[in-house]
């Protein structure tokens, strides 16, 4: 963890008095890994646990994310309060939703251990809105000595590059610079305090000048916007009064030149606030500043002094990387400080490892005891800690990066009907059960089949005609779907005017439904010896077989009375859609 820059004078003296050479150890051979574990977490998300014994013990975890996959996207996890710390796993679990689940997560931002304990140390934005401006520190022995960030741009691709943040306030036609947000002010600075701040008040010392500005609505701090408000209060110095940050406004706090710029502003004056970012970052889904740069254009490129203690020490490390296209993002961790298991890497070794891994650009994130990767292991419902943190437990951190999936947890890309299921899911034909499970091997009921067909065909479920089934009431949850499917001529009941809502759909019934739904023509041919000509589904079964929509079972039979699963029905429905087109 890095302390606030005021405390880095001691570190600077250490660098001056002590020369620490770069390790001359041999680089890790990426190809020489022992694969401890490897699996597809979700469509578009793959996890590997790699172990190395030479030139020293290392345990590396790599999560590869395909941002071009329609079921995967990356998000940043921002604390509910800027100074709130939470473990990576615990924080990520809060992002599970009805239709989205977290496939993997890593720790992200460096965070303050000094004046504002726990708050992100560097820039954070989300949905094109500034959350925290952060700081860029002087001197190349600091991790973050250049404005560098990782994010997802407006086209959904990963970006690792420099940024230029411009924040200004305008009074009487003159623009004045703002140094940063939600942090203690130092010599000649102007700090913007927003409702994101950890306290309701600025909690500054008596030596600054402050003005309170109220807006018509709660500010969004969106990049590329300017908002105007009215000064409702001011504080001269010296004064110990801590100014209240309005929920629908902000406070400008200045000292030195910053205070001098504020001196002519009076209560009831109009103030405008402008926040902007350079074009490549406009409309990004998030930005996370960190450092140093590890890889640039496919080559090792450290943006800090490799001889500095922070860079040259072998320690646990976390990084995020992208390929040349930005369509692949890599979460990478290496454990450390654990003899016989994993030594850790210095930044030069880590950067070279990332190059060998295929990174085009890579950015260092918070490491040491903060290094964490979590993923959802096969057969598990939620993500769990994957690595072994050097503290012996997960350390609470500030922000995290996550790979989220809308794919079903029990339908991976290697599963035989995955294409059919996911295409029908995208169309809105099929949905899953709680916690994003599809339950493909579960037998499908007649009600479920009716729902899927109604959705797939786009049948009107309003003002339906009552089919007068004895076992279907107008108050039943899926009455409209059953009625619509019946009115369309798909269902005719199972005799005695019964629909049998929870009855398992048979392979014969399935064939009849598909033929009726897609108007598949009869053919004069018999494919299966166990389906006689007088069977109710004879024509439908053979029509589907002729058009390669349905197939028989091993042994050449059809088994019309067997129940059909959700996966099988999805496969046949998808094939029928293609036939119809």
FIMIKOL-83510 format. One record per residue (C-alpha): x, y, z. Coordinates in steps of 0.1 Angstrom, whole numbers, plus 5000, padded with zeros to 4 digits. Layout:
BEGIN
XYZ/...
# end
This chain:
BEGIN
500050005000/501350354992/501050635017/500050995008/502751184990/503451405020/504951105036/507051005006/509951235015/511450955035/511150715006/512950964983/515850985008/516050615008/516350614970/519050884971/521050694997/520550344985/520950194950/518849884945/519649704913/517149534890/517049154895/519148974870/517148654875/516048454845/512548534833/509748284837/509148064807/505348094802/505247774782/506847574811/503847614834/502247324852/498447374847/497047334882/493447424870/491647544839/488047584831/485447804813/483748014839/481148144815/480848194777/483648444770/485448404804/488248144809/490348084840/493747934845/495847854876/499447824865/502347704886/506147744880/509147604897/511947774878/513748004881/511648024913/508347914927/505448114913/501648084914/499848284887/496148314880/494948434846/491448524837/490848594800/487748794791/486348824756/484649164755/483249084721/481148804735/477548924738/477148764772/480148924789/480949274800/483349434824/482349664853/484149854880/483049804916/483050144934/482550154972/479150294984/481250555004/484650664991/486450555023/484650215026/486949915023/485549565015/487149235004/487149174966/484848864969/482349034993/482149344971/481749144939/478948934953/476849244957/476849284919/474948954913/471549034899/468548844886/469948834850/473648894856/476248724877/479848784885/482248534868/485448684882/486948974900/490349124910/491349404934/492049734916/492850084929/495550184953/493850344983/494850595009/496250495042/496950855053/494551145055/491450985041/491950625050/490350385025/489450634997/490750554962/494050724956/493650784919/490950864893/487850664892/484850714868/481750514860/479250554832/481050864819/480751034853/483651134876/483550964909/487051054922/489651274905/492551134926/496151234923/499151184901/502351184922/505751344914/508951144910/509450814891/509750604923/506050634928/503650384912/501350644898/503550924884/501650964851/497951004843/497350644831/494050444832/492350134822/488750144810/486150024786/485450274758/482250374740/482750084716/483049824744/486749774740/489449764766/491750074767/494950134786/496350484779/497050824792/494151064801/493751434806/491151544831/490151914831/488152054860/487352424862/484852664878/483752984861/482953304879/482153634861/483453494828/486853384842/487853014844/489852884874/491452534877/490352274902/493152054915/491251744926/488151614945/487251504980/490751514996/492651745020/493952055003/497552145002/499652444991/497852654964/495252394957/491452414950/489552104959/486052014948/484051844976/481051654962/478251434977/480651134971/482751255000/482951025030/481451295053/478551545051/481151815058/484451915042/486351845075/489152085064/491452295086/490852665094/493352805068/491352775036/488552965020/485352775011/482252854991/479052634990/477252614957/473652484952/472352344919/468752284907/469351904909/471851654923/475051684902/476151394880/479651514873/479351384838/482351434815/481751704789/479151894808/478952234825/476452304853/475552634870/474552704905/474252974931/476553044960/474552994992/477353025018/481053115022/483753075048/486653305053/489853205071/490953145097/487752965106/487252615121/483652585107/483352265086/481152345056/478152125048/478251965013/474752004998/473251694983/472351894952/475552094950/479252114959/481852304979/484952464965/487852484990/491052674983/494252765000/497052994989/496453064952/493352854954/491953084982/493053394963/490953284933/487853244955/488153584973/485853784951/483053534951/479953644971/476753484983/474153474956/476853484928/476453244899/479152974896/479552724868/481352394871/482952224840/484351864840/485951724809/488051434797/489951384765/488051244735/489150874736/487650844771/484351014764/481350794770/483450514786/481650274808/484450324834/487950444840/490450324866/493650514870/496650324884/500350264875/502850214864/502350114828/503949764825/503549684788/503149924759/502649814723/503649454731/506949544749/508049594785/507649964792/507750064829/506550414836/508450424869/512050374880/512750004879/515450044906/513050194931/512149974961/508549944950/509449824916/512549604923/511149404953/509549064945/506049074958/502448974951/501249164920/497949234902/497549374867/495049424840/496049384803/494549404769/495349254735/496049474704/492349494695/491149574730/488549294726/490449064750/491049174786/493248984810/493048984848/496448854861/497648794897/500848644910/501048544947/504148614967/506048625000/505248255005/508348035004/507847704987/504647824970/505148154953/507948414956/506248694937/507748914910/509349254906/507649484881/510249414854/509649034857/505849084859/505849304828/507949054808/505648774819/502648974806/504349034773/504948654770/501348594779/500248804749/499549144764/499749444741/499249684769/499249624807/498749834838/499849754873/497249764900/497449754938/499549454949/501149314980/498549195005/495749344984/496449104955/493248904950/491448704923/488048544928/486148324904/483148094902/484447734903/482647454884/479547344903/479547644926/476847904926/478948204935/482448334932/485048224957/488648334965/490948174940/494448284951/496348274984/496848634996/500048695014/498248825045/496648475049/493248625043/491548865019/492449225026/489649485023/490249704993/488650014977/487649944941/487549614921/487349504885/484749244875/483749024846/480048984846/477948734826/474448704814/474948354802/473448054820/475847904846/474947554836/475247604798/478847654787/480047694751/480947324749/477447204758/475847054726/472747284725/474447594738/474047784705/470347704703/469647794740/471548124739/470048234705/466548174719/467548354751/468648654730/465348644712/463448644745/462048294739/463648124769/464548244803/466248074832/465647994868/466848174899/470548264900/470948234862/470447854858/468747714828/468347354841/468847204806/468246844817/464946924835/461946784816/459847064801/456247094811/453347164787/452947514803/456647594797/456347474761/453347704756/455248004771/458247944748/456147904717/454048214724/457248424729/459048274699/456148334676/455248674690/451648574697/449348834713/448548744749/445949034754/442248984750/442648614746/439748374742/439148144771/440047784759/437647644786/440147394800/438747254833/442147284850/443147634838/441647924856/441748284843/443648374875/446448124868/449848284863/450248164827/446548164817/447148414789/450048224773/448047894774/445048064760/447048234732/448747904723/445447724721/443748004701/446647974676/445847604671/449047474688/447447294717/444247094719/444346954754/444846594766/441246484766/438346544790/438946924784/442146914804/445347104796/447446944823/449747234831/452447054849/452346754826/455646654811/455746724773/456446414753/458546374722/455446304702/453646614715/456746824708/456746714671/453046804667/453647154683/456647224661/454847124630/451747334638/453847634649/455947644617/453547494592/455947214583/454547014554/453746644557/455746394537/454946054525/457745864542/458245664575/461445694594/460845504627/459545154632/458045234666/455845514652/453045334633/450845514607/447945534631/449945714658/448646064665/452146224658/453046004629/452946274602/454546544625/457446314636/458246214600/457946564587/460546684613/462846394606/462746474568/463746834574/466446724599/464746904628/464146594649/466246284650/465745934664/467345774694/470145514694/468845194678/466845384652/463645424673/461845754681/460245684715/457345924711/456045884747/459345974763/459546314780/461646584765/464046814783/464347184782/467647154762/466146914737/463047134731/465247444727/467447264701/464347164681/462747504684/465847674672/466147434642/462547494633/463147874633/465947814608/463747594587/461047854587/463448124576/
# end
